Amino acid sequence: NSLVEGIAALFVFSHVTRHLALIKSSGVVHADLRLFLETNLPIGGKKAAMLGVGDAKIGGALQEELGLSIQTGGVVSDTERGASPLPLPDKGAGCQLGLGHSYSRAKVKFNVNRSDNMIIQSIALLDQLDKDINTFSMRVREWYGYHFPELIKIVTDNSTYCKMAQLIGNRKELSEESLEEEVMDSAKARAVLEASRSSMGMDISPIDLINIERFSNRVASLASYRLELQEYLRSKICQVAPNLATLIGDVVGAHLISHAGSLTNLAKYPASTVQILGAEKALFRALKTRGNTPKYGFVFHSTFIGRAAAKNKGRISCYLANKCTIASRIDTFSEVPTCVFGDKLRDQVEERLSFYETGEAPRKNLDAGEVAAEIKIRLEKREKKHRKREKKLAALSTGDEEVCIGLALSGN
């Protein structure tokens, strides 16, 4: 290693915005960096000179664009650690702090998957809530079953059982009027009342009943929040991936996006990968044991797979994965989100199911795509007229005559 004798050239930033633009380049050669290297590297000896770069991405980009001989890591890292920083003026610390805040703010704003992240977190929380509600409901059934074991056979739904346990409390104090108001079913209320009078359960102390009622209330509130979260997930995925949600459902679509990491990553996957997303363990086990590979992953939870005959499940899962790939790519690259293509893709899957059962030939992809494109154009025109009408009404309500005249000249 040669000895570093001194600084040959130094790039001084005239403003903090230029420094921010340079560190935000993220692996792309900035124009200022290109000019600095072309100016200060030895003329005619670029290929002979060795340029040390701390960032491997920048090093690869420099080697590709400028044809430089690049070295990263090793000696470069040791040199960076050994180099002492230059003395800064009095305001240097404040400038560095402002630059750090600006860079962090830009990284947060640049996150292209910010809408996808809401879907990923929502579906993860929904899955966790399903497990927790099921576990807690089983605990309530076992706990309250000591006092009223017959209720388990009458009320099978978990959330309803928790509400009933909270309402009934001590079975000896149960009245038919309060029970009918909660159950909204006179036959079931009468069955619960008759079972409470002839129950074989043991007596329970008031403090035990208080704890059971508190826990039942928590489980019932969790079940209520789960319904709200599912509605939020439905509205969110209809904004981000309306075609995918229309085709395969909001929960299955959210699972696909979550497993891929983002909607963009899902759009990059081929249909064969989408088909087995969620079945990686079974796939690797089959490859290891040389057995049959799985036919479906998350797409198995679609209603289409359940409706297909046993011999056609693999074929319809392959076809459905193909349509999911098309829908995800449309959602990723569409400027205006719409579910028109999702409706037509769903109709195609329905026709394919009918073809497997009856032999009736389905429509071609080109015909279905042309119909969907025509519907989308009509919807966009209608939306444009609606926005123009709203702008005109807003101008009339505010008394802005100039805006009204401009709208009238533009042709309604």
N, C-alpha and C positions, 0 to 999 in steps of 0.2 A: 504494500500500500504506500502510495506516495504521500509526502508531507504536504499539508495544506499551508500555503505561505500567506495567504491573505484573501481579502474579498476582491474579486475581479469586477463584479457589477452588483448593484443593489437596486431593487424595484421599490420605489416610494409611492404609496397610494396618496393621491391628491385629496380623496374624499372617502369616507367610510363606505359609501354606497358601492364604489368600485371594488373594495375589498370584499364586501358582502356578495357581490355578483360573482366574484372569483371563487369563493368557497362554496357557493350554491351550484357551481357547474356540475358537480357530482359525476366525475369521470369523463367530462367533455372538455376538450382543449379550448380555453377561453382565448379571445382575440388578443387581449393584453399579454397573456402568457406566451402566445405564439410570437408576437412582435418582440418581446423581451429576449426570447431564445434566439430568434433569427438575427437580432442585432448584436448580441454579445457572444455567441458561440464563434469559434474560429472559422473564418471563411475558407471553404474548400476542405475543411477537415472535420465536418460534422460526423461522418461515418467513423473516423478514427477516434473521436473524442468519446469518452464514457460519461454519461449523464446519470447521476444518482437521483432517484425519485423516491420519496417516502410513501406515496400512495400508488399501489399496484395498478389501479384502474387508470389513473392519469398516465402512468408509465406506459401501459399498453396503448393508450390513445396517441401518445407522443411518438411511439415507435411506428405506429401504423400511418399517421398523417405526415410526420416530418422525416421518417426514415432514420431516426437516431438510434444509437446503441445505448440501451437502457439497463440499469442495474437497480434492483429493489431489494430491501431486506438486508440482513447481514451487516456488511460494512456501512451501508447507508444508515441503518438504525443506530449503530454505534456512534457514527459521526453526529447524528442529530442529538443523541443524548449527551455527547461530550461538548457540543457547541454551546457556549454561554450566550444568553440573550443580550442584545444591545441595550444600553441604558435608555429608558423612556423619559420623555418630558413629564411635567407635573400632571398633565391631563391624560397621560397614557392609560392609566388604570380605568378611568371612566370611559375612554374610547373602547377599550377591550370589553368592558361590561356591556356597553350599548351594542357592540357588534355581536356578542354572544346572545343577547336577547333578540336581536333582529334575526339572527340565523335560526334560533329555536322557533320563533314565530313563523318564519318562512317554511320550516320543515313541517309544522303542524298544518299550515294552509295548503301545502303542496300534496298532502296525503290524498291521493286519488281514490282510495278505498274507504273514505270516511263514512259514506253511506253503507257500504258493505259491512263495515265493522259493527254498525248498529244491529244489522241482521245476524251477524255471527254471534254477538253477545246475547241477543234475544233468544236465539234457538238453543244456545248452550244453557241459558237460565231456564228455558222451558223444559228441557230434558231433565235438568236437575230438580226442578219443581215436581215433575211427574214421579221421580224416584222418591223424593222426600214425602210427598203427599201420600203415596202408596204405603211407605214405611210407617208414617205417623198414623194413618188410618188403621193399619193392622194393630198398632199399639193401642189405639182407642178401643177397637173391637175386643181385644183381649182383656183390657183393663175393665171396661164397662160390662163385658160378658160375665164377670163374676156376679154382678148384681142382676142383670137382665139378659140371660143367654139366648132367649127365644127371639130377641130383636134381630139377631144376625141373619136368620132365615127369612124374616119378613122384609127387611130393608137391605138390599144388596149393594146399592151405590155407596161409595166411600164417603163422599161429601155429604150426602143426605143422611147417612148413618151418624156422622159427627153432629149435624144439626139436630137430629132426633135425640141423641144422647144428651146434648146441651139442653134441649127443651124438656125432656121427660124428667131428668134428674132422679129423684126417688120415685120408683114405679108405684109405690103405694099412694102417692099424692097426685096421680095422673088423672086429668079430667078430659072428657071427650071433646068439649068445645074448643079448648086450646089446641088440642091435637089436630082437629080438622082444619083449623086456620093455617097451620104450618104445612101439613101434608097435602092439602087440597085434593084429597081422595078419601071419600067416606068409607069405602070398603077396606082400604089399608088402615085407616084410623081405627075402625072397629076391630080389625084383627090385632093391632097393637094393644088396644085396650083390653081385649079378652085375654091376650097372652100375658099382660102385666098382672091380671088378677089371679092367674093360675101358674105363675112363674115358679121355677124351681131354684132361682137364684138366691144367693145369701143376702142377708141384710148388710148394709154398708154405712159407715159413719159419715156424719155431715162434712168433716174435713176432707175425707176421701172424695166425696161428691163434688166439693168445691174445686179440688185439683183436676178431677176428670172434666168438669165443665169448662175450666180455664183452658185446658189442653185441647178440648174439642173446639172451643172458640178459635184458637190459633189455627187449627187445621182447616176449619171452615173458611177462615179469612185467607189462608193460603190458596185454597181452591178457588175462591172468588178472584184473587189477584191473578191466578193462572189464566182465567178467562179473559181478564183485561189485557194481560201480556200477549195472549194469542191474537186478540183483536189488533193490538199495536203492531205485532209482527205482520199480520195480514195487510194492514195499511202501508207499512214500510216497504214490504217486498213488492207491493203493487206499484209503488213509486219507482223503485230501483230496477226490478225485473218483472214487468207486468206480463210479458209473453210467457216466460218460464213459469210464473205462478199460475197463469190461466191454463197452461198445458198440463202440468203435473201436480199442482197444488202448492199452497204456500209453505207448509211444513216440509215436504219433501224437497221443494226448491231451495228453501233455506238450508237444509242439510247439505245439499250439493254445493251451494256457495260456501258454506262454512268449511266443508272438507277440502274444497279446492283452495281456500284462502281468500278468494275474492271472485267477483263476477268476471273480471278480466282473465284471471287464470282459468276459470271454468270454460270461457269461450275459446281458450287456446287448446283445450283438451280434445282429442279425437273421440268419436262416439264409442269406440271400444273401451276407452278409459272411463268415460262417464257411466257406462253400463255397469262396471264393477266397482265404482266408488263406494267405499264403506265395507267392502268385502276383501280387504287386503290380506287379513290373516288367513282366510280360507284360500285365497289365491296362492300365497306363498307355501301354505301347507300342502296344497295340491301339487305345486311344482316340486316340492321337496320329496313327496311320496310318489310322484309320477301318477297321480290320480286325476280325476275329472276336475277341471277348473270351474269356479262358480259362474253362473249365468247372470246374476244380478246382485247389486248392492242395495243402495238406498231406493232405487227405482222399484224394488219389490213391493214397497209400501204404497205404490200407486194403485188406484182402483182398476186400472186397465189390466194389471197382472193378475189380480184376483178374479176378474171376470173371464179371463182366457182359460181355455181348456189346458189340461196338464201337458199335453204334447205340444201346445203352442206357446207356452209361457216363455221359453227361451227365444223364440222368434219375435214375439211381441215386445220383449224387453230390449232386444237389439234395435227394433224399429223405433221404440219409444226413446231410447238413448240417442238415436240419430236426430229425432225431432227436438230433443232437449238441447243438443248441441247447436242446432239452427236457431232455436229460440234465445239461447244465451248470447249468441253472436249478434243477433238483431238487437237485443237489449243493450249490449255493450256499445255498439257503434251507432245507435239511433240517436238523433238529436232531440226528438220529441218522443217521450215514452208513450206507447199505446199498446193495447192488448189485441189489436186486430189480427195480427199474424198468429198470436197464441190461440185464438179461437179457430182459425183455419187449420192450424197444425193439430189441434185437438180433434177437429172433424176428420182429418186424415187418419188419425189413430183409430177413431171409431170405425171408419170405413175399412181399415185394415183388419180390425177384429171381425167385422161382418164378412170380410173376404175369407178369413180362415174358417168361419162357421158355415157360410152358405155358398162361397165360391163366386160371389158377385164382385166384378172387377172394380177397384177403387179409382178415384181420379188421379191424374198425374200431378207431379209436384209443380210443373209449370202452370197448369190451369189453376190450381189452388193459389199459387203465388200471384198470378195476375188479378184474381178476384180480390185478394187481400190488399194489393197495391191500389186498386180502384177505390175500395172502401176507405183506405187511409187517406187518399187524396181528397175524397169528399168530406171526411171528418176534419181535415186540416183547413179546408175552405170554410166549413161551418164555424170552426173555432176562430178563424181570422175575422169573419163577419161579426161574430159575437163580441170579440175584443174591440172591434171598431165601433160597434153600437154602444158598448159600455163607455168608451172614451168620449163618444158624442154626448151621451147622457150626462157624464161627469162634467163636460164642458158647459152644457146647458145649465146644470145646477149651480155651477160657480159663476156663471155670467161671463165667461170668457168668449167674446164674440169673434175674436180673431181665430181661435181654434175651430170654432163652428164653421166659419167661412172656409178655412183650409180643408176641413173634412168634406164640405159640400162640393168644393171644386175637385176634390180627388175622386168623386163619384160614389157617394153614399158610403 
